[in-house]
Amino acid sequence: MASVRHVVAPGSTAKVDFNSMRAPVGYVPGLGRGASGFTTRSDVGPSKVSMPTEGEPGPAPGPAAAAKPKAKEENDAEDDNKFDEFMGSDSALLAGTTGEYDRDDKEADDVWEAVDTFMDGRRRDRREARLKDEIEKYRAENPKITEQFADLKRKLGQVSESEWEAIPEIGDRTIKNKQRRFESFVPVPDTLLAAAAAEKQTSTAQPGDETSGYATTDLTAVGQGRETVIRLNLDRMGDSVTGQTVVDPKGYLTDMKSIKISSDAEISDIKKARLLLKSVTSTNPRHAPGWIAAARLEELAGKSTQARLLLAKGCENCPTSDDVWLENARMQANPDNAKAVLARGVAAIPNSIKIWLQAARLETDEAAKARVLRRALERIPSSVRLWKAAVELASEDDARILLARAVECCPQHVELWLAFARLESYEAARRILNKARQQIPTDASIWITAAKLEEAHGNAAMVPKIIDRSIASLTANSVVIDREAWLKEAEAAERATPPMTATCRAIVTAVVDLGVEAEDRKRTWMADADEALRRGSVHTARA
């Protein structure tokens, strides 16, 4: 902006405003009085201004002082332009003033990188071998947990399913259920403990104590025992199908006086056993004996309802245990409920012989029992116990039919063959015994029964032949002939009704020489005869 110059005409009286006028070039205020110029902190240059000579105007400080800060800002901008991301602030020293990454720099870097790669390749094999040895040494000294239990894990493949099921469950052992390791306790005053003991235990003193002369009776325990007995009697009397009570209101209190109340020790033992069995059933619910023991404890304590509830839970957790189902059926007060329990048990374990037999025992009608046993034989045709139970309930004709089927399903059972032969005629019995001998060539009772059959029908001459053939056949089948056992069979034939003397003599004649030395025969035979006479077996002693 151009300054305005004021011109005053000569002879004018107007006052001139020197403050609005521009200072002359080189003018320094106060220079004539000895003052010197000064610079501010933003100015660059000397703080003193040289004195001009006469006739030469001095430089004006204003424009120079304004130009110096502007030059400094340009230098700062130039320093910012020189910064390089790769070289940093030292780019001007290494790459000139421009800081560019040229082709020579790239070639130098490639050369050094090739050198580093070559030197690293020379030492790579030794370094990798040394590193491998260190890793193997460290793993040998510090094996992993999985390596320590590798052999045990391989053995887990041999564990059977039943062994897996028998492993108990540890329950919930998380940190929230663990007791704190460090617990702080605050001491309680003795007066508070004495007051609590006095409130909880109510006792009376009676003469008779050996030490103090008085015997104490815990009234609290007596009251608890009386309450248990009352609850037991109410449960027993109120347990009726029709809902009618059998409590005699007049004689009830009189009857209660005759009931013996459990002592404190018995009540304490029941509580301890209940806690122990509860722990068993909670940690291992698949353990059937634990549920049975807990139910019997409740039954002993008089809590039949609680015992039935425990057995119901046991049947849910152990559906394949026939003992739990049988105990649950036994605990039922009503036979119909027991039948329902056994029906569920049969559905869970269709091959359980015990449950089928117990279900048959619960039936009051013979026809119903036979029907249950026949259904059981449809499921388990190889059970000898079921066949015997069914034959015992059947008539002679039905038993003959059942035994004919039984010897087909159980051909290795001697008793079924012998029972079948007893029910048949002479010719049919001979055929049955021959089949039995073919099925079971190592059993001596079949031969002895055949000898008795021949003697019973008047063929005494065949008896010695049958016994001799039996000894030869059993010896050929590697059966050891026990002399004492055969002599007992001879005594049993003599005591039969009617006596089978021919069979008795044939057996004694066949086995009397077995295992006896020639020089000891007389003494041994005399001793055997004396023993037989002592037992009343005269024909055996004579033979």
Buried (B, 14 or more C-beta within 10 A) or exposed (E): EEEEEEEEEEEEEEEEEEEEEEEEEBEBEEBEEEEEBEBEEEBEEEEEBEEEEEEEEBEBBEEBBEEBBEEEEEEEEEEEEBEBEEBEEEBBEEBEEEBEEEEEBEEEEEEEEEEEEEEEEEEEEEEEEEEEEEEEEEEEEEEEEEEEEEEEEEEEEEEEEEEEEEEEEEEEEEEEEEEEEEEEEEEEEEEEEEEEEEEEEEEEEEEEEEEEEEEEEBEEBBEBBBEBBBEBBEBEEEEEEEEEEEEEEEEEEEEEEEEEBBEBEEBEEBEEBBEEBBEBBEEBBBBBEBBBBBBBBBBEBBBBEBBBEBBBBBBEBBBEBBBBBBBBBEBBBEEEBBBEBBBBBBEBBEEBBBBBBBBBEBBEEEEEBBBBBBEBBEBBBEBBBBBBBBBEBBEEEEBBEBBBBBBEBBBEBBEBBBBBBEBBEEEEBBEBBEBBBEBBBEBBBBBBBBBBBBBBEEBBEBBBEBBBBBBEBBEEEEBEBBBEEBBBBBBBBBBBEEEBBBBBBBBBBBBBEEEBEEEEEEEBBEEBBEBBEEBEBBBBBEB
